[in-house]
Amino acid sequence: MDRMLYLAMNGAKQTALAQTANSHNLANVNTTGFRQDLLAFESVPIEGPGIASRTFTLARGPGVNLNPGPVNTTGRNLDVAINGDGFLAVQAPDGSEAYTRAGDLRVSSGGILTTGAGHPVLGNGGPISIQPAESISIGTDGTISIRPLGESPDTILEVNRLKLVNPDLQSLKKGEDGLLRVEGADVAPADAAVRVASGAREGSNVNAVEALVNMIALSRNYELNVKLMRVAQENDAADAQLLRMGQ
């Protein structure tokens, strides 16, 4: 009886963890550049003294889905979408270099170019600083040009260039902040072959329909495990009653 109860309890717990990951993906279905978290169930035998007769379920995140998301045209000068492979280098909250496909760029009140999530965008020599300008444009190679305030329309000043990288996808790991990093604290070199499209954003690569179907399946799985725990409790009560009758 205890075996049935233990396995049902473990199944319910791991299913709840899977529901949390799936809900996180679903909540970010409209987040610019979001990469879907992957989750899989794994059977793990219980090791220890006695006969190896029990196996429990473990929900593990094998990685992140790095397939590109849909690209939407916005017409906004500071919006950029990576064409093909590659990532935009940004400064993470801990000061390290990280990578993202979120190209919803903007200039902060302090003149720093950031993503929509507030991460400073890296260029030649660190975070990109942009002086007040009449207009800002970003070329296909990541070059940032501005027309300074008060200057004529034909006065264009090149101020910096986005750091665009194309590391090995197998070396990337997603952090709790949603940013990607190269394992081993390495920094990916700039890749001049990476191109961007101005006036467009790449959306989340989460499939909303698939996430909703997974939510229903996980909910039913959780209910099944809870029902098994109730059955174990009822069987235990019936066994106790039989023992009392036999005394």
C-alpha positions in Angstrom: 0.0 0.0 0.0 2.8 2.4 0.9 4.4 1.7 -2.5 1.2 2.8 -4.3 0.9 5.9 -2.2 4.5 6.9 -2.6 4.5 6.5 -6.4 1.2 8.5 -6.7 2.5 11.2 -4.4 5.8 11.5 -6.4 3.8 11.5 -9.7 1.6 14.4 -8.5 4.6 16.4 -7.3 6.5 16.1 -10.5 3.4 16.8 -12.6 2.9 20.0 -10.6 6.5 21.1 -11.4 5.8 20.4 -15.1 2.6 22.5 -14.8 4.7 25.4 -13.5 7.1 25.3 -16.4 4.3 25.0 -19.0 2.4 27.9 -17.3 5.6 30.0 -17.5 5.9 29.3 -21.3 2.2 30.1 -21.8 2.5 33.3 -19.9 5.3 34.4 -22.2 3.6 33.5 -25.5 3.6 37.3 -26.4 7.0 38.2 -24.9 9.4 39.5 -27.5 12.3 37.0 -28.2 11.2 34.6 -25.5 12.7 31.0 -25.9 10.5 28.1 -24.7 11.7 26.1 -21.8 11.7 22.3 -22.5 10.6 19.7 -20.0 10.6 15.9 -20.0 9.7 13.2 -17.5 12.4 10.6 -16.6 12.1 7.3 -14.7 14.7 7.1 -12.0 15.3 3.9 -9.9 15.5 4.3 -6.1 18.9 3.1 -4.9 19.5 1.8 -1.4 19.4 -1.2 0.8 16.8 -3.9 0.0 15.3 -5.0 -3.3 15.3 -2.5 -6.1 11.5 -2.6 -6.7 10.6 1.1 -6.9 11.1 3.7 -9.6 10.0 7.3 -9.3 9.3 10.0 -11.9 11.5 13.1 -12.2 10.6 16.2 -14.2 13.7 17.7 -15.7 14.4 20.6 -18.0 16.6 19.2 -20.8 17.2 22.6 -22.2 15.6 25.4 -24.2 13.9 25.6 -27.6 16.2 27.8 -29.7 14.1 27.6 -32.9 13.3 31.1 -34.2 10.0 32.7 -33.5 7.7 34.6 -35.9 9.0 38.0 -37.1 6.5 40.9 -37.0 7.0 44.1 -38.9 6.6 47.2 -36.7 8.2 50.0 -38.7 9.9 51.3 -35.6 13.5 52.4 -36.2 14.8 50.9 -32.9 13.2 47.4 -33.4 15.5 44.8 -34.9 15.1 41.1 -35.7 18.0 38.7 -36.2 18.1 37.4 -39.8 18.8 33.7 -39.6 21.2 32.5 -36.9 22.7 34.7 -34.3 22.0 36.6 -31.1 22.2 40.1 -29.7 24.8 40.6 -26.9 23.5 42.4 -23.7 24.7 43.0 -20.2 22.9 40.8 -17.6 21.9 42.2 -14.2 24.9 40.5 -12.6 27.2 42.4 -15.0 28.1 39.4 -17.2 27.6 39.2 -20.9 24.5 37.3 -22.1 22.6 36.8 -25.3 19.0 37.3 -26.5 16.9 37.5 -29.6 14.7 40.3 -28.2 15.2 43.3 -30.4 12.7 45.7 -28.9 15.4 48.3 -28.3 14.9 51.7 -26.7 17.1 54.6 -25.3 16.9 55.0 -21.5 16.6 58.3 -19.8 20.4 58.1 -19.2 21.1 57.7 -22.9 21.9 53.9 -22.7 20.5 51.6 -25.4 18.6 48.8 -23.8 16.2 46.0 -24.6 12.5 46.2 -23.6 13.4 44.2 -20.5 16.0 46.9 -19.5 19.2 45.0 -20.3 21.9 47.3 -21.7 22.8 46.4 -25.3 26.5 45.8 -25.9 28.6 47.3 -28.7 32.2 48.1 -29.3 33.7 48.5 -25.8 30.6 47.9 -23.6 27.1 49.2 -23.2 26.0 51.5 -26.1 25.5 55.2 -25.2 23.5 57.4 -27.6 23.4 61.2 -27.4 20.2 63.1 -28.0 19.3 62.9 -31.6 16.6 63.8 -34.2 16.6 60.3 -35.5 18.3 56.9 -34.9 18.7 54.1 -37.5 20.3 50.7 -37.4 21.9 49.1 -40.4 21.7 45.4 -41.5 25.2 44.9 -40.0 24.2 46.4 -36.6 25.7 49.8 -37.3 24.0 52.6 -35.3 23.7 56.0 -37.0 22.1 59.1 -35.7 21.2 62.6 -36.8 22.3 64.9 -34.0 19.9 67.5 -32.6 19.9 70.7 -34.6 21.9 69.2 -37.5 20.7 69.2 -41.2 19.1 66.0 -42.6 22.2 65.0 -44.5 24.4 65.0 -41.3 24.6 61.4 -40.2 26.9 60.3 -37.4 27.9 56.6 -36.9 28.1 56.2 -33.1 28.5 52.4 -32.5 27.7 48.9 -33.7 25.6 46.2 -32.1 27.6 43.2 -30.9 26.1 40.3 -32.8 27.3 36.8 -32.1 26.7 33.3 -33.4 27.9 30.8 -30.8 27.4 27.0 -30.9 23.9 26.4 -29.9 24.9 23.3 -27.9 27.0 25.6 -25.6 24.2 27.9 -24.7 22.3 27.7 -21.4 19.3 29.7 -20.3 19.4 31.4 -16.9 16.6 32.3 -14.5 16.7 35.8 -15.9 15.6 34.5 -19.3 19.0 35.3 -21.0 21.3 32.8 -22.7 24.9 32.4 -21.7 27.8 30.3 -23.0 28.6 27.5 -20.6 31.9 27.9 -18.7 31.5 31.7 -18.4 33.0 32.1 -21.8 32.2 35.1 -24.0 31.2 34.6 -27.6 33.2 36.6 -30.2 31.4 39.1 -32.5 30.4 37.6 -35.8 30.3 40.0 -38.8 28.2 37.6 -40.8 25.1 38.0 -38.5 22.6 40.4 -40.0 19.5 42.2 -38.6 16.4 43.6 -40.1 15.4 47.0 -38.9 11.7 47.8 -38.1 10.8 44.3 -37.1 10.7 42.2 -33.9 11.0 38.5 -33.4 8.2 37.1 -31.2 8.1 34.2 -28.7 8.7 30.7 -30.1 6.1 29.2 -27.8 3.2 27.4 -29.6 0.1 28.6 -27.7 -2.0 25.7 -28.9 0.6 23.1 -27.9 1.0 24.8 -24.5 -2.7 24.7 -23.8 -3.0 21.1 -24.8 0.0 20.3 -22.5 -1.8 22.2 -19.7 -4.9 20.0 -20.1 -2.9 16.8 -20.2 -0.8 17.7 -17.2 -4.0 18.7 -15.2 -5.6 15.3 -16.0 -2.4 13.5 -15.0 -2.3 15.3 -11.7 -5.9 14.5 -11.0 -5.2 10.8 -11.8 -2.4 10.7 -9.2 -4.5 12.4 -6.6 -7.2 9.8 -7.2 -4.7 7.0 -6.8 -3.7 8.5 -3.4 -7.4 8.5 -2.4 -7.7 4.9 -3.5 -4.6 4.0 -1.4 -6.2 5.6 1.6 -9.5 3.8 1.1 -7.7 0.5 0.7 -5.7 1.1 3.8 -9.0 1.8 5.7 -10.6 -1.4 4.3 -7.6 -3.5 5.4 -7.7 -2.0 8.9 -11.4 -2.9 9.1 -10.8 -6.5 8.0 -8.0 -6.8 10.6 -10.4 -5.6 13.3 -13.1 -8.1 12.2 -10.6 -11.0 12.4 -9.7 -10.3 16.0 
